[in-house]
Amino acid sequence: MIEWKEEIMIETNIEKVWSLFLDEQIKKIMPKVEEHTLIEKTEQEAGAKHRQTYREGKRLETYIVETLDYENGEAKKHKQIQFVLGKAFEIRLAFTLLKIDDNHTKFIYEGQNKGVNFVGRAMLKLGGEKNNHKVVEEFMQRVREEALKI
């Protein structure tokens, strides 16, 4: 299992950053997501489910993303999701935004990727922590860049 918890400061308003995690904006921060369709509840509540299709090279993978936790306060915003990718990985991600002031937001990104079978566990060992850290850093920088464009 690979776990991470990273944080960065984004020099903009918490509402601008949070808007990137809404359904209509999700492809800006997750460009490999080709489809993101709400299939149960509303996007702004725990228990919501989305059918998501993700492209990795020529391969398309479709899975169900469940929102485990959702908070949309004035000073703190939080969303936790979980999905199984390729019948091999159970992935849990959490995005937390903390309002520092009107022009600064702390973004905390944490998660875990767990192999659910032999293939998944072997692939995680081969991929390694270093590669995962690079993916996490790239995602956080993409969120920062897109938030500063708004």
RORO-401136 format. One record per residue: residue number from 1; residue in one letter; x, y, z of N, C-alpha, C in turn. Coordinates in pm, 1 decimal, always signed. Layout:
RORO-401136
nr->NUM rest->A nc1->X nc2->Y nc3->Z cac1->X cac2->Y cac3->Z cc1->X cc2->Y cc3->Z
...
END
This chain:
RORO-401136
nr->1 rest->M nc1->+84.3 nc2->-117.9 nc3->+0.0 cac1->+0.0 cac2->+0.0 cac3->+0.0 cc1->+89.3 cc2->+124.9 cc3->+0.0
nr->2 rest->I nc1->+48.3 nc2->+221.2 nc3->-77.3 cac1->+118.0 cac2->+349.1 cac3->-82.1 cc1->+25.9 cc2->+454.3 cc3->-21.1
nr->3 rest->E nc1->+80.5 nc2->+536.8 nc3->+69.7 cac1->+3.5 cac2->+643.9 cac3->+131.2 cc1->+79.0 cc2->+775.3 cc3->+116.6
nr->4 rest->W nc1->+3.3 nc2->+885.3 nc3->+113.6 cac1->+65.9 cac2->+1016.9 cac3->+106.3 cc1->-22.1 cc2->+1121.6 cc3->+172.4
nr->5 rest->K nc1->+43.0 nc2->+1230.0 nc3->+214.2 cac1->-25.6 cac2->+1349.3 cac3->+263.8 cc1->+68.2 cc2->+1466.5 cc3->+235.5
nr->6 rest->E nc1->+25.8 nc2->+1551.1 nc3->+143.2 cac1->+106.6 cac2->+1666.5 cac3->+102.8 cc1->+21.7 cc2->+1792.0 cc3->+112.8
nr->7 rest->E nc1->+86.6 nc2->+1905.0 nc3->+130.0 cac1->+11.7 cac2->+2031.1 cac3->+132.9 cc1->+91.4 cc2->+2141.7 cc3->+66.3
nr->8 rest->I nc1->+18.1 nc2->+2236.0 nc3->+8.2 cac1->+78.2 cac2->+2354.5 cac3->-52.7 cc1->-11.7 cc2->+2474.4 cc3->-23.9
nr->9 rest->M nc1->+46.3 nc2->+2591.9 nc3->-38.2 cac1->-29.3 cac2->+2715.5 cac3->-25.8 cc1->-61.3 cc2->+2763.5 cc3->-167.4
nr->10 rest->I nc1->-186.7 nc2->+2800.7 nc3->-188.8 cac1->-229.2 cac2->+2854.7 cac3->-317.5 cc1->-271.3 cc2->+2999.8 cc3->-293.9
nr->11 rest->E nc1->-213.9 nc2->+3088.9 nc3->-371.6 cac1->-233.1 cac2->+3231.8 cac3->-351.2 cc1->-361.4 cc2->+3281.5 cc3->-416.7
nr->12 rest->T nc1->-474.6 nc2->+3228.3 nc3->-373.3 cac1->-604.4 cac2->+3274.4 cac3->-421.6 cc1->-713.0 cc2->+3234.2 cc3->-322.4
nr->13 rest->N nc1->-831.8 nc2->+3280.4 nc3->-348.6 cac1->-948.0 cac2->+3259.2 cac3->-263.6 cc1->-990.6 cc2->+3112.2 cc3->-259.0
nr->14 rest->I nc1->-1033.4 nc2->+3065.6 nc3->-143.8 cac1->-1074.9 cac2->+2926.3 cac3->-123.8 cc1->-1187.0 cc2->+2885.2 cc3->-220.0
nr->15 rest->E nc1->-1280.1 nc2->+2976.4 nc3->-249.0 cac1->-1391.9 cac2->+2944.3 cac3->-339.1 cc1->-1343.5 cc2->+2915.0 cc3->-480.9
nr->16 rest->K nc1->-1242.3 nc2->+2987.2 nc3->-525.9 cac1->-1187.6 cac2->+2963.0 cac3->-660.4 cc1->-1123.9 cc2->+2824.7 cc3->-668.3
nr->17 rest->V nc1->-1048.7 nc2->+2789.6 nc3->-566.5 cac1->-984.1 cac2->+2657.5 cac3->-565.7 cc1->-1091.4 cc2->+2548.2 cc3->-559.4
nr->18 rest->W nc1->-1189.1 nc2->+2566.0 nc3->-471.9 cac1->-1294.3 cac2->+2464.9 cac3->-453.6 cc1->-1372.5 cc2->+2441.5 cc3->-582.2
nr->19 rest->S nc1->-1392.6 nc2->+2546.5 nc3->-660.4 cac1->-1470.0 cac2->+2532.0 cac3->-784.6 cc1->-1407.6 cc2->+2429.1 cc3->-878.9
nr->20 rest->L nc1->-1277.2 nc2->+2407.9 nc3->-869.5 cac1->-1208.9 cac2->+2310.2 cac3->-955.2 cc1->-1248.7 cc2->+2165.9 cc3->-922.7
nr->21 rest->F nc1->-1303.3 nc2->+2143.6 nc3->-803.0 cac1->-1342.1 cac2->+2008.8 cac3->-761.9 cc1->-1489.6 cc2->+1980.0 cc3->-791.0
nr->22 rest->L nc1->-1559.7 nc2->+2076.3 nc3->-850.2 cac1->-1698.8 cac2->+2054.7 cac3->-891.1 cc1->-1701.6 cc2->+1977.2 cc3->-1022.6
nr->23 rest->D nc1->-1811.2 nc2->+1906.6 nc3->-1045.7 cac1->-1822.2 cac2->+1819.0 cac3->-1162.6 cc1->-1786.4 cc2->+1888.0 cc3->-1293.6
nr->24 rest->E nc1->-1837.3 nc2->+2010.1 nc3->-1314.2 cac1->-1816.7 cac2->+2073.7 cac3->-1445.4 cc1->-1672.1 cc2->+2118.8 cc3->-1468.1
nr->25 rest->Q nc1->-1590.6 nc2->+2123.2 nc3->-1362.7 cac1->-1451.6 cac2->+2169.2 cac3->-1375.6 cc1->-1348.7 cc2->+2055.6 cc3->-1360.7
nr->26 rest->I nc1->-1392.8 nc2->+1937.6 nc3->-1323.7 cac1->-1301.2 cac2->+1831.8 cac3->-1281.5 cc1->-1195.8 cc2->+1796.4 cc3->-1387.5
nr->27 rest->K nc1->-1230.6 nc2->+1809.6 nc3->-1514.9 cac1->-1134.7 cac2->+1773.4 cac3->-1620.8 cc1->-1016.4 cc2->+1869.5 cc3->-1626.6
nr->28 rest->K nc1->-1031.8 nc2->+1989.9 nc3->-1571.3 cac1->-919.8 cac2->+2085.1 cac3->-1568.0 cc1->-807.1 cc2->+2034.6 cc3->-1479.1
nr->29 rest->I nc1->-843.8 nc2->+1969.5 nc3->-1368.9 cac1->-739.8 cac2->+1921.1 cac3->-1277.8 cc1->-712.4 cc2->+1771.3 cc3->-1294.9
nr->30 rest->M nc1->-800.6 nc2->+1703.0 nc3->-1367.7 cac1->-782.2 cac2->+1560.6 cac3->-1397.1 cc1->-801.7 cc2->+1539.6 cc3->-1547.7
nr->31 rest->P nc1->-704.2 nc2->+1583.8 nc3->-1627.6 cac1->-722.8 cac2->+1581.3 cac3->-1773.8 cc1->-738.3 cc2->+1443.0 cc3->-1836.0
nr->32 rest->K nc1->-699.4 nc2->+1337.3 nc3->-1766.7 cac1->-715.1 cac2->+1202.3 cac3->-1821.8 cc1->-856.6 cc2->+1148.1 cc3->-1801.1
nr->33 rest->V nc1->-938.7 nc2->+1221.1 nc3->-1724.3 cac1->-1078.3 cac2->+1181.6 cac3->-1704.3 cc1->-1156.8 cc2->+1223.2 cc3->-1828.4
nr->34 rest->E nc1->-1214.9 nc2->+1127.2 nc3->-1897.2 cac1->-1289.9 cac2->+1155.4 cac3->-2019.6 cc1->-1438.3 cc2->+1171.8 cc3->-1993.9
nr->35 rest->E nc1->-1489.6 nc2->+1102.8 nc3->-1891.4 cac1->-1630.8 cac2->+1113.8 cac3->-1857.6 cc1->-1642.8 cc2->+1115.7 cc3->-1705.6
nr->36 rest->H nc1->-1732.7 nc2->+1200.8 nc3->-1655.9 cac1->-1756.4 cac2->+1211.4 cac3->-1512.0 cc1->-1905.3 cc2->+1242.1 cc3->-1496.0
nr->37 rest->T nc1->-1985.1 nc2->+1137.6 nc3->-1475.4 cac1->-2130.9 cac2->+1151.1 cac3->-1476.8 cc1->-2190.4 cc2->+1111.7 cc3->-1342.4
nr->38 rest->L nc1->-2268.4 nc2->+1201.7 nc3->-1285.3 cac1->-2336.9 cac2->+1175.3 cac3->-1159.4 cc1->-2444.9 cc2->+1069.6 cc3->-1182.7
nr->39 rest->I nc1->-2444.7 nc2->+963.4 nc3->-1100.1 cac1->-2546.0 cac2->+858.1 cac3->-1117.5 cc1->-2629.8 cc2->+836.4 cc3->-992.0
nr->40 rest->E nc1->-2588.5 nc2->+895.6 nc3->-879.1 cac1->-2663.8 cac2->+877.1 cac3->-755.2 cc1->-2645.2 cc2->+997.1 cc3->-664.8
nr->41 rest->K nc1->-2755.5 nc2->+1046.8 nc3->-603.8 cac1->-2757.6 cac2->+1161.8 cac3->-513.1 cc1->-2716.8 cc2->+1289.5 cc3->-586.2
nr->42 rest->T nc1->-2658.8 nc2->+1388.0 nc3->-511.0 cac1->-2609.0 cac2->+1511.6 cac3->-573.5 cc1->-2459.2 cc2->+1518.7 cc3->-552.6
nr->43 rest->E nc1->-2391.8 nc2->+1598.9 nc3->-632.5 cac1->-2245.9 cac2->+1602.8 cac3->-623.2 cc1->-2197.1 cc2->+1661.8 cc3->-491.3
nr->44 rest->Q nc1->-2284.9 nc2->+1731.4 nc3->-419.7 cac1->-2242.5 cac2->+1800.3 cac3->-298.3 cc1->-2287.6 cc2->+1730.0 cc3->-170.4
nr->45 rest->E nc1->-2277.6 nc2->+1595.4 nc3->-170.1 cac1->-2312.0 cac2->+1522.3 cac3->-47.6 cc1->-2240.4 cc2->+1387.7 cc3->-43.3
nr->46 rest->A nc1->-2216.5 nc2->+1342.8 nc3->+80.2 cac1->-2159.7 cac2->+1209.9 cac3->+98.7 cc1->-2259.4 cc2->+1108.0 cc3->+44.6
nr->47 rest->G nc1->-2209.1 nc2->+1002.1 nc3->-14.4 cac1->-2294.9 cac2->+899.5 cac3->-72.2 cc1->-2317.9 cc2->+918.0 cc3->-221.3
nr->48 rest->A nc1->-2275.6 nc2->+1033.7 nc3->-275.1 cac1->-2288.7 cac2->+1056.7 cac3->-419.5 cc1->-2201.8 cc2->+955.8 cc3->-494.0
nr->49 rest->K nc1->-2250.2 nc2->+914.8 nc3->-611.5 cac1->-2172.3 cac2->+823.3 cac3->-694.8 cc1->-2165.3 cc2->+878.4 cc3->-836.3
nr->50 rest->H nc1->-2046.9 nc2->+865.8 nc3->-894.7 cac1->-2022.2 cac2->+909.1 cac3->-1032.6 cc1->-1965.2 cc2->+791.8 cc3->-1111.9
nr->51 rest->R nc1->-2004.2 nc2->+782.4 nc3->-1237.4 cac1->-1939.2 cac2->+689.6 cac3->-1329.1 cc1->-1828.9 cc2->+770.6 cc3->-1396.7
nr->52 rest->Q nc1->-1707.1 nc2->+722.0 nc3->-1383.9 cac1->-1594.1 cac2->+795.7 cac3->-1437.6 cc1->-1517.5 cc2->+707.4 cc3->-1535.9
nr->53 rest->T nc1->-1478.0 nc2->+767.2 nc3->-1646.9 cac1->-1395.3 cac2->+697.1 cac3->-1745.4 cc1->-1263.0 cc2->+771.8 cc3->-1756.1
nr->54 rest->Y nc1->-1155.4 nc2->+695.2 nc3->-1746.9 cac1->-1019.4 cac2->+747.3 cac3->-1738.5 cc1->-938.0 cc2->+687.7 cc3->-1852.6
nr->55 rest->R nc1->-858.0 nc2->+770.4 nc3->-1919.1 cac1->-773.3 cac2->+722.0 cac3->-2028.8 cc1->-628.5 cc2->+713.8 cc3->-1983.0
nr->56 rest->E nc1->-569.8 nc2->+598.1 nc3->-2003.3 cac1->-427.4 cac2->+577.7 cac3->-1980.2 cc1->-370.7 cc2->+524.3 cc3->-2109.4
nr->57 rest->G nc1->-307.3 nc2->+614.1 nc3->-2187.8 cac1->-261.0 cac2->+576.0 cac3->-2321.1 cc1->-380.9 cc2->+547.9 cc3->-2410.4
nr->58 rest->K nc1->-387.0 nc2->+427.9 nc3->-2468.6 cac1->-500.1 cac2->+390.1 cac3->-2554.6 cc1->-610.4 cc2->+318.8 cc3->-2476.8
nr->59 rest->R nc1->-581.6 nc2->+285.0 nc3->-2351.9 cac1->-676.6 cac2->+208.8 cac3->-2271.2 cc1->-773.9 cc2->+300.6 cc3->-2197.0
nr->60 rest->L nc1->-901.7 nc2->+264.6 nc3->-2200.9 cac1->-1003.6 cac2->+334.8 cac3->-2123.9 cc1->-1047.2 cc2->+246.3 cc3->-2008.1
nr->61 rest->E nc1->-1062.2 nc2->+304.9 nc3->-1892.3 cac1->-1104.2 cac2->+231.9 cac3->-1773.2 cc1->-1224.9 cc2->+304.6 cc3->-1714.7
nr->62 rest->T nc1->-1335.7 nc2->+233.1 nc3->-1693.0 cac1->-1455.9 cac2->+292.8 cac3->-1634.9 cc1->-1481.1 cc2->+229.2 cc3->-1498.3
nr->63 rest->Y nc1->-1516.2 nc2->+311.5 nc3->-1401.3 cac1->-1535.4 cac2->+267.1 cac3->-1264.4 cc1->-1631.8 cc2->+362.4 cc3->-1194.6
nr->64 rest->I nc1->-1672.9 nc2->+327.0 nc3->-1074.5 cac1->-1765.5 cac2->+408.6 cac3->-995.8 cc1->-1686.5 cc2->+478.0 cc3->-884.4
nr->65 rest->V nc1->-1701.4 nc2->+610.4 nc3->-876.5 cac1->-1638.2 cac2->+690.4 cac3->-772.1 cc1->-1745.1 cc2->+723.6 cc3->-668.6
nr->66 rest->E nc1->-1719.5 nc2->+688.4 nc3->-543.3 cac1->-1814.3 cac2->+719.0 cac3->-435.9 cc1->-1757.8 cc2->+829.0 cc3->-346.9
nr->67 rest->T nc1->-1841.3 nc2->+928.0 nc3->-317.4 cac1->-1802.5 cac2->+1034.3 cac3->-224.2 cc1->-1829.5 cc2->+984.2 cc3->-82.9
nr->68 rest->L nc1->-1723.1 nc2->+970.9 nc3->-3.9 cac1->-1735.0 cac2->+919.1 cac3->+132.0 cc1->-1763.2 cc2->+1029.7 cc3->+233.0
nr->69 rest->D nc1->-1710.1 nc2->+1149.3 nc3->+205.3 cac1->-1723.6 cac2->+1260.9 cac3->+298.6 cc1->-1727.6 cc2->+1389.9 cc3->+218.2
nr->70 rest->Y nc1->-1811.5 nc2->+1484.2 nc3->+262.0 cac1->-1825.6 cac2->+1610.8 cac3->+190.2 cc1->-1855.3 cc2->+1721.7 cc3->+289.6
nr->71 rest->E nc1->-1774.7 nc2->+1827.3 nc3->+286.8 cac1->-1794.3 cac2->+1942.2 cac3->+374.9 cc1->-1768.5 cc2->+2068.7 cc3->+293.9
nr->72 rest->N nc1->-1861.2 nc2->+2162.7 nc3->+300.7 cac1->-1847.3 cac2->+2286.8 cac3->+224.3 cc1->-1872.3 cc2->+2405.9 cc3->+316.6
nr->73 rest->G nc1->-1781.4 nc2->+2426.8 nc3->+412.5 cac1->-1792.2 cac2->+2538.6 cac3->+505.2 cc1->-1725.3 cc2->+2662.6 cc3->+449.0
nr->74 rest->E nc1->-1735.6 nc2->+2770.8 nc3->+521.9 cac1->-1675.3 cac2->+2896.7 cac3->+476.9 cc1->-1522.7 cc2->+2892.6 cc3->+485.5
nr->75 rest->A nc1->-1470.3 nc2->+2832.2 nc3->+591.0 cac1->-1325.8 cac2->+2831.2 cac3->+613.0 cc1->-1261.0 cc2->+2695.8 cc3->+584.2
nr->76 rest->K nc1->-1342.3 nc2->+2590.8 nc3->+569.7 cac1->-1288.7 cac2->+2457.4 cac3->+541.2 cc1->-1379.6 cc2->+2386.4 cc3->+442.0
nr->77 rest->K nc1->-1316.0 nc2->+2329.2 nc3->+341.6 cac1->-1387.3 cac2->+2249.9 cac3->+241.2 cc1->-1314.1 cc2->+2116.7 cc3->+229.2
nr->78 rest->H nc1->-1390.8 nc2->+2009.1 nc3->+219.4 cac1->-1329.1 cac2->+1876.4 cac3->+221.1 cc1->-1414.6 cc2->+1779.6 cc3->+139.5
nr->79 rest->K nc1->-1345.4 nc2->+1697.0 nc3->+62.1 cac1->-1412.6 cac2->+1592.8 cac3->-14.8 cc1->-1323.2 cc2->+1469.3 cc3->-12.0
nr->80 rest->Q nc1->-1383.9 nc2->+1356.1 nc3->+23.6 cac1->-1310.7 cac2->+1230.0 cac3->+21.9 cc1->-1383.8 cc2->+1134.2 cc3->-70.8
nr->81 rest->I nc1->-1307.6 nc2->+1071.4 nc3->-159.8 cac1->-1365.5 cac2->+978.6 cac3->-257.1 cc1->-1292.2 cc2->+845.1 cc3->-253.2
nr->82 rest->Q nc1->-1359.2 nc2->+743.2 nc3->-308.0 cac1->-1299.1 cac2->+609.6 cac3->-315.3 cc1->-1346.6 cc2->+541.0 cc3->-442.3
nr->83 rest->F nc1->-1256.5 nc2->+463.4 nc3->-503.6 cac1->-1293.3 cac2->+385.2 cac3->-620.9 cc1->-1195.3 cc2->+269.9 cc3->-637.3
nr->84 rest->V nc1->-1236.7 nc2->+170.7 nc3->-716.0 cac1->-1149.8 cac2->+57.5 cac3->-749.6 cc1->-1115.7 cc2->+71.0 cc3->-897.4
nr->85 rest->L nc1->-986.9 nc2->+73.2 nc3->-926.5 cac1->-937.9 cac2->+91.6 cac3->-1062.6 cc1->-885.0 cc2->-39.8 cc3->-1117.8
nr->86 rest->G nc1->-936.1 nc2->-80.2 nc3->-1232.6 cac1->-886.7 cac2->-198.7 cac3->-1301.8 cc1->-896.7 cc2->-327.1 cc3->-1223.5
nr->87 rest->K nc1->-990.7 nc2->-335.5 nc3->-1129.9 cac1->-1008.2 cac2->-453.0 cac3->-1044.1 cc1->-879.0 cc2->-488.9 cc3->-970.4
nr->88 rest->A nc1->-783.6 nc2->-392.0 nc3->-964.7 cac1->-654.5 cac2->-421.0 cac3->-903.4 cc1->-617.2 cc2->-324.6 cc3->-790.7
nr->89 rest->F nc1->-670.7 nc2->-201.9 nc3->-795.2 cac1->-630.9 cac2->-100.7 cac3->-697.2 cc1->-752.3 cc2->-37.8 cc3->-630.5
nr->90 rest->E nc1->-749.5 nc2->-31.1 nc3->-499.1 cac1->-850.5 cac2->+43.4 cac3->-424.8 cc1->-786.4 cc2->+176.6 cc3->-388.6
nr->91 rest->I nc1->-844.4 nc2->+283.6 nc3->-438.7 cac1->-785.7 cac2->+416.0 cac3->-422.3 cc1->-879.8 cc2->+502.7 cc3->-339.7
nr->92 rest->R nc1->-822.9 nc2->+567.6 nc3->-239.9 cac1->-898.2 cac2->+660.6 cac3->-155.1 cc1->-823.4 cc2->+793.5 cc3->-158.5
nr->93 rest->L nc1->-895.6 nc2->+900.4 nc3->-192.7 cac1->-835.4 cac2->+1033.2 cac3->-204.2 cc1->-912.9 cc2->+1132.7 cc3->-119.9
nr->94 rest->A nc1->-842.7 nc2->+1228.0 nc3->-61.0 cac1->-908.0 cac2->+1334.7 cac3->+15.0 cc1->-847.0 cc2->+1468.2 cc3->-25.0
nr->95 rest->F nc1->-934.3 nc2->+1564.7 nc3->-49.4 cac1->-894.8 cac2->+1699.5 cac3->-86.6 cc1->-948.9 cc2->+1792.7 cc3->+21.8
nr->96 rest->T nc1->-861.2 nc2->+1863.1 nc3->+91.7 cac1->-903.3 cac2->+1954.7 cac3->+197.3 cc1->-849.0 cc2->+2093.1 cc3->+166.9
nr->97 rest->L nc1->-937.0 nc2->+2193.0 nc3->+174.9 cac1->-897.6 cac2->+2331.7 cac3->+155.4 cc1->-924.7 cc2->+2406.4 cc3->+285.1
nr->98 rest->L nc1->-826.1 nc2->+2483.9 nc3->+329.6 cac1->-840.6 cac2->+2565.6 cac3->+449.6 cc1->-818.8 cc2->+2712.1 cc3->+412.7
nr->99 rest->K nc1->-912.9 nc2->+2795.4 nc3->+450.9 cac1->-902.0 cac2->+2938.6 cac3->+422.9 cc1->-803.1 cc2->+3000.4 cc3->+520.9
nr->100 rest->I nc1->-694.5 nc2->+3056.1 nc3->+467.4 cac1->-596.1 cac2->+3124.9 cac3->+550.3 cc1->-638.3 cc2->+3271.2 cc3->+562.6
nr->101 rest->D nc1->-667.1 nc2->+3333.8 nc3->+447.8 cac1->-726.6 cac2->+3466.7 cac3->+440.8 cc1->-793.7 cc2->+3477.3 cc3->+304.3
nr->102 rest->D nc1->-839.7 nc2->+3595.5 nc3->+265.5 cac1->-913.9 cac2->+3609.4 cac3->+139.6 cc1->-832.4 cc2->+3574.3 cc3->+15.7
nr->103 rest->N nc1->-699.7 nc2->+3573.9 nc3->+26.8 cac1->-615.1 cac2->+3548.9 cac3->-89.4 cc1->-518.0 cc2->+3433.0 cc3->-72.0
nr->104 rest->H nc1->-538.9 nc2->+3349.5 nc3->+29.0 cac1->-450.6 cac2->+3234.9 cac3->+51.2 cc1->-532.0 cc2->+3114.6 cc3->+99.0
nr->105 rest->T nc1->-506.6 nc2->+3002.5 nc3->+34.8 cac1->-575.5 cac2->+2878.4 cac3->+67.7 cc1->-472.7 cc2->+2767.4 cc3->+83.5
nr->106 rest->K nc1->-481.3 nc2->+2692.3 nc3->+192.6 cac1->-395.2 cac2->+2575.6 cac3->+209.8 cc1->-468.7 cc2->+2456.8 cc3->+147.8
nr->107 rest->F nc1->-399.6 nc2->+2387.7 nc3->+58.3 cac1->-453.7 cac2->+2269.5 cac3->-8.7 cc1->-381.6 cc2->+2147.2 cc3->+46.8
nr->108 rest->I nc1->-457.4 nc2->+2056.5 nc3->+106.3 cac1->-402.3 cac2->+1931.5 cac3->+160.4 cc1->-458.2 cc2->+1816.1 cc3->+76.9
nr->109 rest->Y nc1->-367.0 nc2->+1738.3 nc3->+21.5 cac1->-404.8 cac2->+1625.2 cac3->-64.0 cc1->-349.6 cc2->+1499.5 cc3->+0.8
nr->110 rest->E nc1->-439.1 nc2->+1409.0 nc3->+36.1 cac1->-392.6 cac2->+1284.0 cac3->+95.7 cc1->-465.0 cc2->+1166.3 cc3->+33.1
nr->111 rest->G nc1->-401.5 nc2->+1052.6 nc3->+41.9 cac1->-465.5 cac2->+935.7 cac3->-15.5 cc1->-388.5 cc2->+809.0 cc3->+9.2
nr->112 rest->Q nc1->-448.3 nc2->+703.7 nc3->-41.3 cac1->-381.9 cac2->+573.6 cac3->-35.8 cc1->-421.5 cc2->+492.8 cc3->-157.8
nr->113 rest->N nc1->-329.0 nc2->+411.4 nc3->-201.5 cac1->-348.6 cac2->+323.0 cac3->-315.4 cc1->-310.1 cc2->+184.2 cc3->-266.9
nr->114 rest->K nc1->-408.8 nc2->+95.4 nc3->-265.6 cac1->-387.9 cac2->-38.3 cac3->-209.8 cc1->-415.2 cc2->-142.3 cc3->-317.3
nr->115 rest->G nc1->-324.3 nc2->-233.9 nc3->-334.8 cac1->-347.2 cac2->-345.7 cac3->-426.3 cc1->-451.3 cc2->-438.8 cc3->-367.6
nr->116 rest->V nc1->-554.9 nc2->-472.5 nc3->-445.6 cac1->-661.1 cac2->-559.0 cac3->-393.4 cc1->-641.3 cc2->-705.5 cc3->-432.9
nr->117 rest->N nc1->-542.6 nc2->-731.1 nc3->-517.1 cac1->-511.0 cac2->-869.1 cac3->-555.0 cc1->-361.0 cc2->-877.8 cc3->-581.9
nr->118 rest->F nc1->-314.4 nc2->-994.1 nc3->-618.3 cac1->-171.0 cac2->-1014.2 cac3->-640.4 cc1->-116.2 cc2->-919.1 cc3->-746.4
nr->119 rest->V nc1->-187.5 nc2->-905.5 nc3->-856.3 cac1->-142.0 cac2->-818.0 cac3->-965.4 cc1->-130.1 cc2->-673.6 cc3->-917.1
nr->120 rest->G nc1->-232.0 nc2->-625.6 nc3->-847.7 cac1->-229.7 cac2->-489.4 cac3->-796.9 cc1->-115.2 cc2->-464.5 cc3->-700.1
nr->121 rest->R nc1->-94.3 nc2->-558.1 nc3->-607.2 cac1->+15.2 cac2->-543.5 cac3->-509.4 cc1->+151.0 cc2->-545.2 cc3->-579.6
nr->122 rest->A nc1->+166.6 nc2->-633.2 nc3->-677.2 cac1->+293.6 cac2->-641.8 cac3->-750.4 cc1->+319.0 cc2->-512.3 cc3->-828.8
nr->123 rest->M nc1->+215.4 nc2->-460.5 nc3->-892.4 cac1->+232.1 cac2->-337.3 cac3->-971.0 cc1->+268.0 cc2->-219.0 cc3->-880.9
nr->124 rest->L nc1->+210.6 nc2->-212.5 nc3->-761.4 cac1->+245.3 cac2->-104.7 cac3->-668.5 cc1->+391.7 cc2->-113.6 cc3->-627.6
nr->125 rest->K nc1->+439.7 nc2->-235.2 nc3->-603.0 cac1->+580.4 cac2->-251.7 cac3->-565.9 cc1->+672.1 cc2->-210.7 cc3->-680.2
nr->126 rest->L nc1->+634.7 nc2->-247.0 nc3->-802.4 cac1->+717.0 cac2->-211.6 cac3->-919.0 cc1->+713.9 cc2->-61.6 cc3->-946.4
nr->127 rest->G nc1->+595.2 nc2->+1.1 nc3->-928.9 cac1->+582.1 cac2->+144.7 cac3->-955.4 cc1->+656.0 cc2->+229.0 cc3->-854.1
nr->128 rest->G nc1->+650.4 nc2->+187.3 nc3->-729.7 cac1->+727.6 cac2->+250.0 cac3->-625.2 cc1->+676.6 cc2->+383.6 cc3->-574.1
nr->129 rest->E nc1->+729.0 nc2->+418.8 nc3->-457.7 cac1->+693.7 cac2->+543.3 cac3->-389.3 cc1->+736.7 cc2->+666.0 cc3->-469.7
nr->130 rest->K nc1->+854.8 nc2->+658.1 nc3->-530.6 cac1->+909.8 cac2->+774.1 cac3->-601.4 cc1->+818.2 cc2->+816.4 cc3->-716.1
nr->131 rest->N nc1->+771.1 nc2->+720.1 nc3->-794.8 cac1->+682.0 cac2->+749.9 cac3->-906.5 cc1->+549.3 cc2->+805.9 cc3->-854.8
nr->132 rest->N nc1->+497.0 nc2->+748.8 nc3->-746.9 cac1->+372.4 cac2->+796.9 cac3->-688.6 cc1->+388.0 cc2->+941.0 cc3->-640.2
nr->133 rest->H nc1->+501.0 nc2->+971.1 nc3->-577.5 cac1->+525.2 cac2->+1106.5 cac3->-527.4 cc1->+524.8 cc2->+1206.9 cc3->-643.4
nr->134 rest->K nc1->+581.9 nc2->+1167.3 nc3->-755.4 cac1->+584.5 cac2->+1253.7 cac3->-873.9 cc1->+441.7 cc2->+1282.5 cc3->-922.5
nr->135 rest->V nc1->+357.0 nc2->+1180.3 nc3->-925.7 cac1->+217.5 cac2->+1196.5 cac3->-968.8 cc1->+142.9 cc2->+1289.7 cc3->-873.0
nr->136 rest->V nc1->+164.9 nc2->+1273.8 nc3->-743.1 cac1->+101.1 cac2->+1358.6 cac3->-642.4 cc1->+144.5 cc2->+1504.1 cc3->-660.8
nr->137 rest->E nc1->+275.0 nc2->+1525.9 nc3->-676.9 cac1->+327.8 cac2->+1662.3 cac3->-695.8 cc1->+270.9 cc2->+1727.1 cc3->-822.1
nr->138 rest->E nc1->+264.4 nc2->+1651.1 nc3->-930.7 cac1->+209.9 cac2->+1705.1 cac3->-1056.1 cc1->+63.5 cc2->+1744.4 cc3->-1039.9
nr->139 rest->F nc1->-14.4 nc2->+1663.3 nc3->-968.8 cac1->-154.4 cac2->+1695.0 cac3->-946.7 cc1->-168.7 cc2->+1823.7 cc3->-866.4
nr->140 rest->M nc1->-90.7 nc2->+1835.8 nc3->-760.4 cac1->-99.7 cac2->+1955.0 cac3->-675.5 cc1->-61.1 cc2->+2081.3 cc3->-752.6
nr->141 rest->Q nc1->+39.6 nc2->+2071.2 nc3->-834.9 cac1->+80.1 cac2->+2187.3 cac3->-914.7 cc1->-26.4 cc2->+2222.6 cc3->-1018.2
nr->142 rest->R nc1->-91.9 nc2->+2122.0 nc3->-1075.4 cac1->-199.5 cac2->+2147.0 cac3->-1171.8 cc1->-314.7 cc2->+2221.4 cc3->-1103.1
nr->143 rest->V nc1->-350.3 nc2->+2178.3 nc3->-981.6 cac1->-456.6 cac2->+2246.4 cac3->-906.2 cc1->-416.1 cc2->+2392.6 cc3->-882.2
nr->144 rest->R nc1->-292.8 nc2->+2416.0 nc3->-840.4 cac1->-246.0 cac2->+2552.4 cac3->-815.2 cc1->-253.7 cc2->+2635.6 cc3->-943.2
nr->145 rest->E nc1->-200.3 nc2->+2582.6 nc3->-1052.9 cac1->-199.3 cac2->+2657.3 cac3->-1179.9 cc1->-340.4 cc2->+2690.2 cc3->-1227.5
nr->146 rest->E nc1->-430.6 nc2->+2593.6 nc3->-1221.0 cac1->-568.1 cac2->+2617.8 cac3->-1267.4 cc1->-639.6 cc2->+2717.3 cc3->-1175.2
nr->147 rest->A nc1->-615.0 nc2->+2709.7 nc3->-1046.2 cac1->-680.0 cac2->+2803.0 cac3->-951.9 cc1->-633.3 cc2->+2946.1 cc3->-976.7
nr->148 rest->L nc1->-508.3 nc2->+2962.7 nc3->-1011.2 cac1->-455.1 cac2->+3097.4 cac3->-1035.8 cc1->-503.6 cc2->+3156.4 cc3->-1167.6
nr->149 rest->K nc1->-555.5 nc2->+3072.5 nc3->-1257.5 cac1->-610.3 cac2->+3119.9 cac3->-1386.0 cc1->-749.8 cc2->+3177.5 cc3->-1371.0
nr->150 rest->I nc1->-821.2 nc2->+3134.0 nc3->-1267.0 cac1->-962.5 cac2->+3173.2 cac3->-1251.3 cc1->-972.6 cc2->+3320.6 cc3->-1212.1
END
